[in-house]
Amino acid sequence: MMTEEERREAMDRLRPYVERARRFSGWDFSELEIRHLEPGPPWDYEQVVRELASAGGRALDMGTGGGEVLARLRAALPRRTVATEEWHVNAPIAYARLRPLGIDVVRTRNLALPFRDGAFELVINRHEELAPSEVARVLAQGGRFVTQQVGRHQLWELRRYLPRMRDFGDQRWEYARGLEEAGLVVTRSQEHDYKVAYRTLGDLVFLFCVTPWSIADFDIEGDLEALLAVERDLATEEGVVVTETRYLLAAEKPG
């Protein structure tokens, strides 16, 4: 058990990361200091999107965050491109960033898309929830879909310390099956695990604070002893070493 003084010192060290998380908006995690200890995914999501966008037509970006990635992709995308964003904090940020680029932003949840059947030749999705049947519905005949998501093994080393961490299940196979049941043909399915080092425990605290769905009722005070155990057991000279997982799914609608 920690003494009150040890607890206070630990809270003083980690509290600035909680405060920084409260000011977080958009969807740019570049300020997190994460070092890759192994090669990352063998694909480049943005390059995959550029290749798929070459056919033209109309495009939808599901869950654009603050529009950071979509803005970088704008030059490769069709003139008629729309983005969705559910979070009330991010939606106006995305609108301010993307509207000057000719992209409308619709605030909506992505499990029930407010678009007509066959509205888009390309649907892209980076780390956003989805319903395969809805993706299939809004895709035009011959349309294409790609998503990159966080895989099931993400930060698996932390589960023994924080057992409330959400298990998303084997979504890659669930989504692939759902897409096929909705009439699409899965053309690509890849998953990749790799080791990274978060520079400090505070960087992990920041991550948990800005992704509240990852740990149910995450609370820095209530979870403090577990967090310090993570630091004690997993910290190295490179930082706190954990596994990250990404997967890529691509599909087409016959036509």
C-alpha positions as CSV (number, residue, x, y, z in Angstrom):
1,M,0.0,0.0,0.0
2,M,1.2,3.5,-0.8
3,T,1.6,6.1,1.9
4,E,-0.4,9.3,1.6
5,E,2.7,11.2,0.6
6,E,3.5,8.7,-2.2
7,R,0.0,8.9,-3.4
8,R,0.0,12.7,-3.4
9,E,3.4,12.8,-5.3
10,A,2.0,10.3,-8.0
11,M,-1.2,12.4,-8.4
12,D,0.9,15.6,-8.8
13,R,2.9,13.9,-11.5
14,L,0.0,12.6,-13.5
15,R,-2.6,15.4,-13.0
16,P,-1.1,17.6,-15.7
17,Y,-1.9,14.9,-18.3
18,V,-5.5,14.7,-17.1
19,E,-5.7,18.5,-17.4
20,R,-4.3,18.4,-20.9
21,A,-6.8,15.7,-21.9
22,R,-9.6,18.0,-20.8
23,R,-8.5,20.6,-23.4
24,F,-8.1,18.0,-26.1
25,S,-10.1,18.4,-29.3
26,G,-9.8,17.2,-32.9
27,W,-8.3,13.8,-33.5
28,D,-4.6,14.4,-33.7
29,F,-2.5,12.3,-31.3
30,S,0.8,13.5,-32.6
31,E,1.6,15.2,-29.3
32,L,1.8,11.8,-27.6
33,E,5.4,10.6,-27.4
34,I,5.2,7.1,-28.8
35,R,8.3,5.3,-30.1
36,H,7.9,2.3,-32.4
37,L,10.1,-0.6,-31.3
38,E,8.9,-2.8,-34.2
39,P,7.7,-2.0,-37.7
40,G,4.2,-0.6,-37.9
41,P,1.5,-1.9,-40.2
42,P,2.7,-2.9,-43.7
43,W,0.0,-0.7,-45.3
44,D,-0.4,3.1,-45.4
45,Y,-4.1,4.0,-44.8
46,E,-3.8,7.3,-46.5
47,Q,-2.1,5.8,-49.6
48,V,-4.8,3.1,-49.7
49,V,-7.5,5.8,-49.8
50,R,-5.7,7.7,-52.5
51,E,-5.5,4.6,-54.7
52,L,-9.2,3.8,-54.2
53,A,-10.2,7.4,-54.8
54,S,-8.7,7.4,-58.3
55,A,-12.0,6.2,-59.8
56,G,-13.8,9.5,-58.9
57,G,-17.5,9.8,-58.1
58,R,-18.7,10.8,-54.6
59,A,-17.0,10.1,-51.3
60,L,-17.9,9.8,-47.7
61,D,-15.6,9.9,-44.7
62,M,-17.2,8.3,-41.6
63,G,-16.2,9.9,-38.3
64,T,-13.7,12.5,-39.5
65,G,-12.7,13.6,-36.1
66,G,-11.3,17.2,-36.5
67,G,-10.9,16.6,-40.2
68,E,-7.1,16.4,-39.9
69,V,-6.6,13.2,-42.1
70,L,-9.3,14.1,-44.6
71,A,-7.8,17.6,-45.1
72,R,-4.5,15.8,-46.1
73,L,-6.4,13.6,-48.5
74,R,-8.5,16.3,-50.0
75,A,-6.5,16.7,-53.2
76,A,-6.9,13.0,-54.1
77,L,-10.7,12.8,-53.3
78,P,-13.7,13.5,-55.6
79,R,-15.0,17.0,-55.7
80,R,-18.2,15.8,-54.0
81,T,-17.0,14.6,-50.7
82,V,-18.9,14.6,-47.4
83,A,-17.8,13.9,-43.8
84,T,-19.7,12.8,-40.7
85,E,-18.7,13.5,-37.1
86,E,-20.8,12.7,-34.0
87,W,-18.9,14.3,-31.2
88,H,-20.2,17.8,-30.5
89,V,-16.7,19.1,-29.7
90,N,-15.2,17.9,-33.0
91,A,-18.0,18.6,-35.4
92,P,-17.4,22.4,-35.5
93,I,-13.7,21.9,-35.6
94,A,-14.1,19.6,-38.6
95,Y,-16.5,22.1,-40.2
96,A,-14.1,25.0,-39.9
97,R,-11.2,22.9,-41.3
98,L,-13.1,21.2,-44.2
99,R,-15.7,23.7,-45.4
100,P,-13.0,25.9,-47.1
101,L,-11.9,22.7,-48.9
102,G,-15.5,22.2,-50.3
103,I,-16.3,19.4,-47.9
104,D,-19.6,19.4,-45.9
105,V,-19.7,18.0,-42.4
106,V,-22.8,16.3,-41.1
107,R,-23.1,15.7,-37.4
108,T,-24.6,12.2,-37.0
109,R,-24.0,8.9,-35.5
110,N,-22.6,6.5,-38.0
111,L,-24.7,3.4,-37.3
112,A,-27.6,5.0,-39.1
113,L,-26.3,7.2,-41.9
114,P,-28.6,10.0,-43.1
115,F,-27.9,9.4,-46.8
116,R,-29.9,7.8,-49.6
117,D,-29.2,4.4,-51.0
118,G,-26.2,4.2,-53.3
119,A,-25.1,7.8,-52.6
120,F,-21.3,7.2,-52.7
121,E,-18.8,5.5,-54.9
122,L,-16.2,5.5,-52.1
123,V,-16.7,5.2,-48.3
124,I,-13.7,5.5,-46.0
125,N,-13.5,5.0,-42.2
126,R,-10.6,5.5,-39.9
127,H,-11.2,4.2,-36.4
128,E,-14.9,5.0,-36.4
129,E,-17.8,2.7,-35.5
130,L,-19.8,1.2,-38.4
131,A,-22.7,-1.0,-39.3
132,P,-21.8,-3.1,-42.3
133,S,-25.4,-3.0,-43.6
134,E,-25.3,0.8,-43.6
135,V,-22.0,0.9,-45.4
136,A,-23.4,-1.4,-48.1
137,R,-26.6,0.6,-48.3
138,V,-25.0,3.9,-49.1
139,L,-22.4,2.4,-51.5
140,A,-23.3,2.7,-55.2
141,Q,-23.0,-0.3,-57.5
142,G,-19.3,-0.8,-58.1
143,G,-18.5,1.3,-55.0
144,R,-15.6,0.6,-52.7
145,F,-15.1,0.8,-48.9
146,V,-12.0,0.8,-46.7
147,T,-11.6,1.0,-43.0
148,Q,-8.7,1.0,-40.6
149,Q,-9.5,0.0,-37.0
150,V,-7.8,-0.8,-33.7
151,G,-7.4,-4.5,-33.2
152,R,-8.4,-6.7,-30.3
153,H,-4.8,-7.1,-29.0
154,Q,-4.4,-3.3,-28.4
155,L,-2.6,-2.7,-25.1
156,W,-3.3,-6.3,-24.1
157,E,-0.5,-6.2,-21.5
158,L,-2.5,-3.7,-19.4
159,R,-5.6,-6.0,-19.0
160,R,-4.2,-7.8,-15.9
161,Y,-3.8,-4.4,-14.2
162,L,-7.0,-2.7,-15.6
163,P,-9.5,-5.6,-16.1
164,R,-12.2,-3.1,-17.0
165,M,-10.5,-2.4,-20.3
166,R,-13.1,-3.0,-23.1
167,D,-12.8,-6.1,-25.2
168,F,-14.1,-5.2,-28.7
169,G,-14.1,-8.8,-29.7
170,D,-12.7,-10.0,-33.0
171,Q,-14.2,-7.2,-35.0
172,R,-12.2,-7.7,-38.1
173,W,-13.9,-11.0,-38.8
174,E,-17.3,-9.8,-37.5
175,Y,-17.2,-6.8,-39.9
176,A,-15.9,-8.9,-42.8
177,R,-18.8,-11.3,-42.3
178,G,-21.3,-8.5,-42.0
179,L,-20.0,-6.8,-45.2
180,E,-20.3,-10.1,-47.1
181,E,-23.8,-10.8,-45.7
182,A,-24.8,-7.3,-46.9
183,G,-23.7,-8.2,-50.4
184,L,-20.2,-6.8,-50.6
185,V,-17.0,-8.6,-51.6
186,V,-14.1,-8.3,-49.1
187,T,-11.0,-7.7,-51.2
188,R,-8.5,-7.1,-48.4
189,S,-8.2,-8.1,-44.8
190,Q,-4.9,-7.6,-42.8
191,E,-4.0,-7.2,-39.2
192,H,-0.7,-6.3,-37.6
193,D,0.6,-6.2,-34.0
194,Y,3.7,-4.2,-33.1
195,K,5.5,-3.1,-29.9
196,V,5.6,0.6,-29.0
197,A,6.9,2.5,-26.0
198,Y,4.9,5.3,-24.5
199,R,7.4,7.8,-23.1
200,T,5.8,8.1,-19.7
201,L,2.9,6.7,-17.8
202,G,1.3,10.1,-18.1
203,D,1.0,9.6,-21.9
204,L,-1.1,6.5,-21.3
205,V,-3.2,8.4,-18.8
206,F,-3.8,11.0,-21.4
207,L,-4.8,8.4,-23.9
208,F,-7.3,6.8,-21.5
209,C,-8.8,10.2,-20.6
210,V,-9.5,11.1,-24.3
211,T,-10.8,7.6,-25.2
212,P,-13.2,7.0,-22.3
213,W,-14.7,4.0,-24.1
214,S,-11.4,2.1,-23.7
215,I,-11.7,1.7,-19.9
216,A,-15.1,1.7,-18.2
217,D,-15.3,4.6,-15.6
218,F,-11.6,5.3,-15.8
219,D,-10.6,7.4,-12.8
220,I,-7.1,8.4,-12.1
221,E,-7.5,8.4,-8.3
222,G,-9.4,5.1,-8.2
223,D,-7.0,3.5,-10.7
224,L,-3.8,5.0,-9.3
225,E,-2.3,1.9,-7.8
226,A,-3.0,-0.1,-10.9
227,L,-1.4,2.6,-13.1
228,L,1.7,2.7,-10.9
229,A,1.9,-1.1,-11.1
230,V,1.9,-0.8,-14.9
231,E,4.8,1.6,-14.6
232,R,6.7,-0.5,-12.2
233,D,6.4,-3.7,-14.3
234,L,6.4,-2.4,-17.9
235,A,8.6,0.7,-17.9
236,T,12.0,0.4,-19.6
237,E,14.6,2.9,-20.8
238,E,12.5,3.4,-23.9
239,G,9.3,4.0,-21.9
240,V,6.2,1.9,-21.0
241,V,6.3,-0.9,-23.6
242,V,3.0,-2.3,-24.9
243,T,1.4,-3.8,-28.0
244,E,-0.6,-1.8,-30.5
245,T,-2.8,-3.5,-33.1
246,R,-4.3,-2.2,-36.4
247,Y,-6.3,-3.9,-39.0
248,L,-7.4,-3.0,-42.5
249,L,-10.5,-4.1,-44.3
250,A,-11.5,-3.3,-47.9
251,A,-14.6,-4.3,-49.8
252,E,-16.4,-3.7,-53.1
253,K,-20.1,-3.7,-54.1
254,P,-20.6,-5.7,-57.2
255,G,-22.1,-3.9,-60.1
